[in-house]
Amino acid sequence: MLYTTLGKTSERVSKIAVGTWQIGAREWGWGRGYGEEQVVQAIRRSVEIGVNLIDTAEIYGGGRSEEVVGKAIKDIRESVLIATKVWPTHATYNGTLKACERSLRRLNVDVIDLYQVHWPNPLVPISSTMSAMEKLVREGKVRYIGVSNFSPSQLKRAQESLKSQEIVSNQVKYNLLERKAAESNFSTFGDRITVLAYSPLAQGLLTGKYSVHRRPKDLVRGINPLFDTANLRRTEPLIERMRELAKKYGCEVSQIALRALIERENVVAIAGVKDAAQAEINATSTEVPLSQEVVDELFHLARDIKIATLLPLIKTPFRLVESLTS
């Protein structure tokens, strides 16, 4: 396992983290979800291999994800960092304090290692949210403060609202095909803010599983412009090159995508796990010996791909019907 530090702290964090948004997804109408007992075993297997960051949120499965994470880490609490998030509608001063208490109960822990604001809320002054965050740190209920889906200007305002703490991370969508949010973070903050990359495999597109001949049928991917037939065709050169590399190194295509992404020092990839086998694949992606030259080649190929978003969005209502009736 490879490790980095969390923001400007001395906290050691694995370059691969476990993501848990799909726990409870079936009940919320977002696909098939993952079997809970399998996920518990997957989390524990990840930790055995060296992963030490588990990411969840109060909104995932209506709190069920936090409960499952709490079950998984019950007797290995000292080996992991728990990251969870407050939903923006709860991000008032009192709302943040109450949301944290609920998350602590569901996780069955005394302290949350990284507490993040899930999305900016323009109706709530960020100073109120950050004031609550600092209170939670003072009370020993939270160790570090992070944000999620914040632009550089929003992150700056959040940091300026803090009196004694510093924001250590920004969790944004980041993969070879979707780079804008992370790259704006890099250009503004350099390596001072850790980027927690969610959707590092572009919802499975960068596993090589899907193509113009095999489009996904679930709701989440069905409304994602990346899986439009024209966009799938545009990504073929990148996917084919990743398949060649996977064959060369005797690994999975997904491992190539993850390894390329975490080459940058301050990036941690949050990858979902459905079972122990997938946990091993994700965690051992750090062992794939990609050179900087190959990483640069993959990013160059990705930058040449022009993803169309307007036409796929027009098709979205039809895809919703198709996904719900299939």
NORTA-V285379 format. One record per residue. N is the residue number from 1. PHI is phi in whole degrees, -180 to 180 (NA if undefined). Layout:
n:N phi:PHI
n:N phi:PHI
This chain:
n:1 phi:NA
n:2 phi:-99
n:3 phi:-132
n:4 phi:-138
n:5 phi:-106
n:6 phi:-86
n:7 phi:58
n:8 phi:-99
n:9 phi:-83
n:10 phi:-101
n:11 phi:-69
n:12 phi:-87
n:13 phi:-131
n:14 phi:-69
n:15 phi:-74
n:16 phi:-114
n:17 phi:-119
n:18 phi:-96
n:19 phi:-103
n:20 phi:-132
n:21 phi:-65
n:22 phi:-82
n:23 phi:-70
n:24 phi:86
n:25 phi:-63
n:26 phi:-62
n:27 phi:-65
n:28 phi:-94
n:29 phi:81
n:30 phi:-114
n:31 phi:96
n:32 phi:-81
n:33 phi:72
n:34 phi:-121
n:35 phi:-66
n:36 phi:-65
n:37 phi:-65
n:38 phi:-65
n:39 phi:-67
n:40 phi:-57
n:41 phi:-66
n:42 phi:-66
n:43 phi:-63
n:44 phi:-66
n:45 phi:-67
n:46 phi:-59
n:47 phi:-65
n:48 phi:-58
n:49 phi:-80
n:50 phi:131
n:51 phi:-68
n:52 phi:-129
n:53 phi:-121
n:54 phi:-117
n:55 phi:-109
n:56 phi:-145
n:57 phi:-166
n:58 phi:-64
n:59 phi:-80
n:60 phi:-67
n:61 phi:64
n:62 phi:63
n:63 phi:102
n:64 phi:-64
n:65 phi:-60
n:66 phi:-61
n:67 phi:-64
n:68 phi:-68
n:69 phi:-61
n:70 phi:-59
n:71 phi:-65
n:72 phi:-68
n:73 phi:-104
n:74 phi:-51
n:75 phi:-107
n:76 phi:-130
n:77 phi:-56
n:78 phi:-71
n:79 phi:-95
n:80 phi:-131
n:81 phi:-106
n:82 phi:-101
n:83 phi:-116
n:84 phi:-138
n:85 phi:-139
n:86 phi:-96
n:87 phi:-72
n:88 phi:-58
n:89 phi:-72
n:90 phi:-104
n:91 phi:-86
n:92 phi:-69
n:93 phi:-58
n:94 phi:-68
n:95 phi:-63
n:96 phi:-65
n:97 phi:-62
n:98 phi:-70
n:99 phi:-63
n:100 phi:-62
n:101 phi:-61
n:102 phi:-64
n:103 phi:-66
n:104 phi:-59
n:105 phi:-67
n:106 phi:-66
n:107 phi:-76
n:108 phi:59
n:109 phi:-130
n:110 phi:-92
n:111 phi:-147
n:112 phi:-98
n:113 phi:-69
n:114 phi:-135
n:115 phi:-108
n:116 phi:-120
n:117 phi:-84
n:118 phi:-64
n:119 phi:-146
n:120 phi:-65
n:121 phi:-123
n:122 phi:-65
n:123 phi:-90
n:124 phi:-120
n:125 phi:-58
n:126 phi:-62
n:127 phi:-63
n:128 phi:-67
n:129 phi:-63
n:130 phi:-69
n:131 phi:-64
n:132 phi:-66
n:133 phi:-59
n:134 phi:-66
n:135 phi:-62
n:136 phi:-63
n:137 phi:-66
n:138 phi:-60
n:139 phi:-81
n:140 phi:80
n:141 phi:-92
n:142 phi:-136
n:143 phi:-96
n:144 phi:-131
n:145 phi:-109
n:146 phi:-136
n:147 phi:-130
n:148 phi:-145
n:149 phi:62
n:150 phi:-97
n:151 phi:-74
n:152 phi:-55
n:153 phi:-68
n:154 phi:-68
n:155 phi:-66
n:156 phi:-61
n:157 phi:-65
n:158 phi:-64
n:159 phi:-64
n:160 phi:-66
n:161 phi:-81
n:162 phi:-86
n:163 phi:-96
n:164 phi:-132
n:165 phi:-110
n:166 phi:-125
n:167 phi:-74
n:168 phi:-100
n:169 phi:-154
n:170 phi:-134
n:171 phi:-94
n:172 phi:-136
n:173 phi:-69
n:174 phi:-154
n:175 phi:-154
n:176 phi:-58
n:177 phi:-96
n:178 phi:-125
n:179 phi:-120
n:180 phi:-57
n:181 phi:-61
n:182 phi:-69
n:183 phi:-67
n:184 phi:-69
n:185 phi:-65
n:186 phi:-61
n:187 phi:-68
n:188 phi:-91
n:189 phi:-114
n:190 phi:61
n:191 phi:-100
n:192 phi:-73
n:193 phi:-114
n:194 phi:-73
n:195 phi:-95
n:196 phi:-94
n:197 phi:-88
n:198 phi:-95
n:199 phi:55
n:200 phi:-67
n:201 phi:-108
n:202 phi:52
n:203 phi:55
n:204 phi:98
n:205 phi:-61
n:206 phi:-86
n:207 phi:-93
n:208 phi:83
n:209 phi:-75
n:210 phi:-108
n:211 phi:-159
n:212 phi:-63
n:213 phi:-95
n:214 phi:-143
n:215 phi:-88
n:216 phi:-71
n:217 phi:-114
n:218 phi:-76
n:219 phi:-65
n:220 phi:-60
n:221 phi:-76
n:222 phi:-62
n:223 phi:-105
n:224 phi:-89
n:225 phi:-56
n:226 phi:-58
n:227 phi:-96
n:228 phi:-64
n:229 phi:-54
n:230 phi:-64
n:231 phi:-70
n:232 phi:-61
n:233 phi:-67
n:234 phi:-66
n:235 phi:-85
n:236 phi:-55
n:237 phi:-60
n:238 phi:-66
n:239 phi:-63
n:240 phi:-64
n:241 phi:-65
n:242 phi:-67
n:243 phi:-64
n:244 phi:-61
n:245 phi:-68
n:246 phi:-63
n:247 phi:-65
n:248 phi:-62
n:249 phi:-96
n:250 phi:65
n:251 phi:-136
n:252 phi:-88
n:253 phi:-60
n:254 phi:-61
n:255 phi:-69
n:256 phi:-64
n:257 phi:-63
n:258 phi:-68
n:259 phi:-64
n:260 phi:-65
n:261 phi:-68
n:262 phi:-88
n:263 phi:-62
n:264 phi:-69
n:265 phi:-58
n:266 phi:-98
n:267 phi:-109
n:268 phi:-119
n:269 phi:-94
n:270 phi:-95
n:271 phi:-113
n:272 phi:-71
n:273 phi:-132
n:274 phi:-104
n:275 phi:-160
n:276 phi:-64
n:277 phi:-65
n:278 phi:-67
n:279 phi:-59
n:280 phi:-65
n:281 phi:-61
n:282 phi:-61
n:283 phi:-64
n:284 phi:-83
n:285 phi:-63
n:286 phi:-66
n:287 phi:-90
n:288 phi:-70
n:289 phi:-84
n:290 phi:-74
n:291 phi:-82
n:292 phi:-61
n:293 phi:-62
n:294 phi:-69
n:295 phi:-59
n:296 phi:-61
n:297 phi:-62
n:298 phi:-65
n:299 phi:-68
n:300 phi:-66
n:301 phi:-61
n:302 phi:-66
n:303 phi:-69
n:304 phi:-78
n:305 phi:-87
n:306 phi:-103
n:307 phi:-79
n:308 phi:-86
n:309 phi:-116
n:310 phi:-68
n:311 phi:-61
n:312 phi:-58
n:313 phi:-67
n:314 phi:-63
n:315 phi:-80
n:316 phi:-54
n:317 phi:-57
n:318 phi:-70
n:319 phi:-68
n:320 phi:-59
n:321 phi:-62
n:322 phi:-62
n:323 phi:-68
n:324 phi:-75
n:325 phi:-104
n:326 phi:-82
